[in-house]
Amino acid sequence: MQFGKDAIEAIWRRQCGAWEWSDVACVQSFLVECLQHNLDPQDGLNWIIEHRTQLSDADAVVDAALRWVNEHTSTGSPVSGIGAEQQE
């Protein structure tokens, strides 16, 4: 949905500004604001992952975003099942 992407981008700019300045704290604020605007935080996570090459500390930021989504939503992230195949 285009409206969703436009809204997500606007929230990103408001919370984090430029990509190279983005850190764990601004990403968490970004996801909180997505939720407050009735936008699926999973869409926010996807936005972050889609733009990860623009982040200065991408691994830490994406990791924090994945943890936040898993802790604050009922569905968690699409990768939450990784490793489940090892359980018996």
N, CA, C and O of each residue as an XYZ file, in Angstrom:
352
protein
N       0.849     -1.169      0.000
C       0.000      0.000      0.000
C       0.898      1.237      0.000
O       1.770      1.367      0.859
N       0.696      2.120     -0.931
C       1.545      3.301     -1.070
C       1.412      4.231      0.130
O       2.410      4.773      0.605
N       0.178      4.422      0.631
C      -0.001      5.291      1.792
C       0.855      4.801      2.952
O       1.491      5.601      3.638
N       0.874      3.513      3.170
C       1.662      2.935      4.251
C       3.135      3.245      4.096
O       3.792      3.641      5.058
N       3.663      3.067      2.886
C       5.091      3.344      2.655
C       5.392      4.822      2.854
O       6.420      5.171      3.434
N       4.514      5.688      2.382
C       4.717      7.127      2.579
C       4.686      7.474      4.057
O       5.502      8.267      4.528
N       3.754      6.888      4.788
C       3.651      7.147      6.226
C       4.883      6.618      6.951
O       5.416      7.288      7.836
N       5.333      5.437      6.590
C       6.510      4.852      7.214
C       7.733      5.724      6.951
O       8.527      5.971      7.859
N       7.884      6.181      5.735
C       9.023      7.044      5.414
C       8.970      8.344      6.218
O       9.999      8.811      6.707
N       7.776      8.933      6.359
C       7.631     10.172      7.124
C       7.996      9.948      8.595
O       8.658     10.786      9.208
N       7.567      8.826      9.153
C       7.903      8.514     10.544
C       9.403      8.313     10.676
O      10.015      8.786     11.634
N      10.000      7.610      9.712
C      11.449      7.389      9.759
C      12.194      8.723      9.796
O      13.097      8.917     10.609
N      11.810      9.629      8.914
C      12.491     10.931      8.858
C      12.318     11.703     10.156
O      13.242     12.371     10.620
N      11.127     11.607     10.740
C      10.850     12.324     11.979
C      11.650     11.737     13.153
O      12.184     12.484     13.974
N      11.731     10.432     13.231
C      12.385      9.780     14.363
C      13.897      9.642     14.198
O      14.640      9.749     15.173
N      14.352      9.406     12.973
C      15.766      9.067     12.778
C      16.524     10.048     11.901
O      17.752     10.095     11.961
N      15.841     10.819     11.105
C      16.531     11.747     10.221
C      17.270     11.010      9.126
O      16.680     10.208      8.403
N      18.536     11.273      9.002
C      19.351     10.659      7.947
C      19.716      9.228      8.322
O      19.867      8.904      9.500
N      19.852      8.390      7.327
C      20.179      6.981      7.551
C      21.474      6.813      8.317
O      21.553      5.992      9.231
N      22.486      7.577      7.958
C      23.797      7.388      8.592
C      23.803      7.773     10.069
O      24.733      7.401     10.784
N      22.811      8.497     10.542
C      22.723      8.869     11.949
C      21.845      7.901     12.743
O      21.717      8.028     13.960
N      21.260      6.962     12.069
C      20.301      6.068     12.706
C      21.000      5.096     13.648
O      22.037      4.518     13.326
N      20.398      4.938     14.817
C      20.941      4.013     15.799
C      19.794      3.210     16.413
O      18.639      3.348     16.010
N      20.127      2.384     17.379
C      19.138      1.511     17.999
C      18.009      2.323     18.637
O      16.839      1.966     18.500
N      18.347      3.401     19.327
C      17.335      4.205     20.014
C      16.330      4.817     19.041
O      15.126      4.768     19.291
N      16.802      5.388     17.944
C      15.862      6.009     17.005
C      15.006      4.944     16.310
O      13.842      5.187     15.992
N      15.588      3.771     16.079
C      14.827      2.698     15.431
C      13.701      2.228     16.344
O      12.592      1.963     15.878
N      13.976      2.123     17.630
C      12.923      1.728     18.563
C      11.828      2.791     18.614
O      10.646      2.451     18.651
N      12.202      4.069     18.616
C      11.216      5.152     18.577
C      10.399      5.097     17.292
O       9.190      5.325     17.302
N      11.069      4.793     16.193
C      10.408      4.652     14.897
C       9.343      3.561     14.953
O       8.219      3.773     14.499
N       9.684      2.404     15.501
C       8.733      1.290     15.568
C       7.572      1.600     16.506
O       6.435      1.218     16.231
N       7.849      2.286     17.609
C       6.783      2.692     18.529
C       5.816      3.622     17.818
O       4.601      3.464     17.936
N       6.346      4.592     17.080
C       5.471      5.536     16.391
C       4.674      4.848     15.282
O       3.515      5.194     15.053
N       5.272      3.889     14.599
C       4.512      3.116     13.605
C       3.294      2.486     14.269
O       2.179      2.583     13.757
N       3.511      1.849     15.397
C       2.439      1.194     16.132
C       1.383      2.201     16.574
O       0.188      1.918     16.489
N       1.809      3.370     17.043
C       0.881      4.406     17.483
C       0.017      4.928     16.344
O      -1.097      5.401     16.569
N       0.530      4.843     15.122
C      -0.221      5.304     13.944
C      -0.949      4.146     13.255
O      -1.358      4.258     12.100
N      -1.103      3.053     13.965
C      -1.787      1.869     13.447
C      -1.139      1.308     12.186
O      -1.810      0.750     11.318
N       0.167      1.466     12.107
C       0.928      0.848     11.029
C       1.587     -0.398     11.606
O       2.091     -0.374     12.729
N       1.586     -1.453     10.863
C       2.156     -2.707     11.323
C       3.657     -2.535     11.537
O       4.371     -2.184     10.598
N       4.148     -2.774     12.750
C       5.583     -2.667     12.980
C       6.389     -3.597     12.077
O       7.560     -3.335     11.802
N       5.769     -4.678     11.618
C       6.449     -5.570     10.677
C       6.775     -4.819      9.386
O       7.820     -5.049      8.777
N       5.881     -3.922      8.973
C       6.164     -3.099      7.797
C       7.337     -2.158      8.072
O       8.166     -1.915      7.195
N       7.399     -1.632      9.300
C       8.537     -0.800      9.684
C       9.831     -1.597      9.671
O      10.862     -1.116      9.203
N       9.770     -2.820     10.190
C      10.943     -3.695     10.173
C      11.371     -3.973      8.740
O      12.559     -3.920      8.421
N      10.417     -4.267      7.888
C      10.732     -4.520      6.475
C      11.380     -3.293      5.841
O      12.294     -3.419      5.025
N      10.904     -2.105      6.218
C      11.474     -0.849      5.711
C      12.945     -0.754      6.105
O      13.796     -0.412      5.284
N      13.232     -1.059      7.359
C      14.612     -1.009      7.857
C      15.481     -2.020      7.108
O      16.582     -1.692      6.667
N      14.985     -3.236      6.970
C      15.750     -4.273      6.277
C      15.983     -3.894      4.824
O      17.069     -4.107      4.284
N      14.962     -3.334      4.197
C      15.076     -2.912      2.795
C      16.165     -1.856      2.602
O      16.799     -1.800      1.548
N      16.378     -1.031      3.608
C      17.338      0.074      3.506
C      18.599     -0.160      4.331
O      19.357      0.780      4.569
N      18.834     -1.367      4.761
C      19.943     -1.668      5.680
C      21.306     -1.260      5.136
O      22.198     -0.936      5.920
N      21.495     -1.265      3.832
C      22.802     -0.897      3.281
C      23.126      0.578      3.527
O      24.281      0.989      3.410
N      22.114      1.369      3.867
C      22.325      2.793      4.128
C      22.640      3.071      5.598
O      22.988      4.198      5.952
N      22.522      2.065      6.448
C      22.760      2.231      7.876
C      24.237      2.069      8.202
O      24.906      1.192      7.656
N      24.742      2.911      9.087
C      26.150      2.813      9.443
C      26.428      1.580     10.310
O      27.502      0.989     10.199
N      25.500      1.185     11.156
C      25.661      0.006     12.008
C      24.477     -0.929     11.762
O      23.700     -1.222     12.671
N      24.356     -1.385     10.534
C      23.175     -2.128     10.094
C      22.895     -3.360     10.941
O      21.743     -3.598     11.306
N      23.901     -4.140     11.259
C      23.667     -5.378     12.004
C      23.019     -5.104     13.358
O      22.046     -5.763     13.724
N      23.547     -4.147     14.094
C      23.001     -3.818     15.408
C      21.596     -3.247     15.305
O      20.726     -3.584     16.108
N      21.371     -2.388     14.325
C      20.073     -1.742     14.159
C      19.014     -2.770     13.754
O      17.925     -2.792     14.327
N      19.319     -3.607     12.790
C      18.360     -4.626     12.351
C      18.106     -5.617     13.473
O      16.964     -6.022     13.688
N      19.140     -6.013     14.186
C      18.981     -6.913     15.328
C      18.026     -6.325     16.364
O      17.122     -7.008     16.844
N      18.234     -5.061     16.704
C      17.375     -4.395     17.683
C      15.940     -4.303     17.181
O      14.998     -4.484     17.953
N      15.771     -4.027     15.908
C      14.427     -3.937     15.332
C      13.730     -5.299     15.365
O      12.546     -5.380     15.693
N      14.450     -6.358     15.029
C      13.873     -7.705     15.090
C      13.443     -8.049     16.512
O      12.347     -8.570     16.723
N      14.298     -7.760     17.481
C      13.956     -8.038     18.884
C      12.717     -7.248     19.304
O      11.821     -7.781     19.959
N      12.677     -5.971     18.919
C      11.544     -5.129     19.296
C      10.252     -5.686     18.719
O       9.256     -5.800     19.434
N      10.254     -6.029     17.456
C       9.049     -6.559     16.821
C       8.626     -7.863     17.502
O       7.440     -8.070     17.761
N       9.573     -8.728     17.789
C       9.247     -9.988     18.459
C       8.667     -9.764     19.853
O       7.776    -10.501     20.277
N       9.157     -8.765     20.561
C       8.703     -8.499     21.921
C       7.392     -7.719     21.983
O       6.670     -7.819     22.975
N       7.072     -6.954     20.957
C       5.936     -6.036     21.027
C       4.779     -6.360     20.101
O       3.797     -5.618     20.067
N       4.864     -7.422     19.368
C       3.751     -7.800     18.491
C       3.391     -9.250     18.735
O       4.202    -10.032     19.231
N       2.187     -9.593     18.387
C       1.754    -10.978     18.600
C       2.296    -11.909     17.526
O       2.419    -13.112     17.754
N       2.618    -11.366     16.361
C       3.074    -12.224     15.271
C       4.578    -12.359     15.211
O       5.087    -13.324     14.639
N       5.300    -11.419     15.785
C       6.755    -11.471     15.711
C       7.245    -11.274     14.303
O       6.494    -10.851     13.424
N       8.496    -11.578     14.093
C       9.101    -11.357     12.787
C       8.989    -12.602     11.926
O       8.753    -13.694     12.443
N       9.156    -12.452     10.622
C       9.070    -13.611      9.744
C      10.216    -14.586      9.957
O      10.144    -15.725      9.497
N      11.267    -14.167     10.641
C      12.394    -15.065     10.861
C      12.375    -15.652     12.261
O      13.346    -16.285     12.675
N      11.285    -15.455     13.003
C      11.244    -15.941     14.375
C      11.296    -17.459     14.444
O      11.630    -18.011     15.492
N      10.975    -18.143     13.361
C      10.998    -19.594     13.358
C      12.342    -20.195     13.009
O      12.484    -21.418     12.998
N      13.331    -19.366     12.724
C      14.646    -19.889     12.378
C      15.171    -20.690     13.554
O      15.134    -20.235     14.697
N      15.653    -21.869     13.269
C      16.168    -22.748     14.301
C      15.126    -23.736     14.798
O      15.467    -24.729     15.440
N      13.860    -23.470     14.507
C      12.806    -24.385     14.960
C      12.960    -25.755     14.349
O      12.560    -26.753     14.948
N      13.532    -25.816     13.168
C      13.709    -27.111     12.512
C      14.693    -27.986     13.255
O      14.752    -29.192     13.016
N      15.481    -27.388     14.171
C      16.448    -28.155     14.933
C      15.821    -28.747     16.202
O      16.387    -29.638     16.835
N      14.639    -28.230     16.554
C      13.969    -28.755     17.734
C      13.258    -30.051     17.388
O      12.732    -30.212     16.287
N      13.249    -30.962     18.330
C      12.561    -32.224     18.075
C      11.496    -32.456     19.080
O      10.806    -33.474     19.025
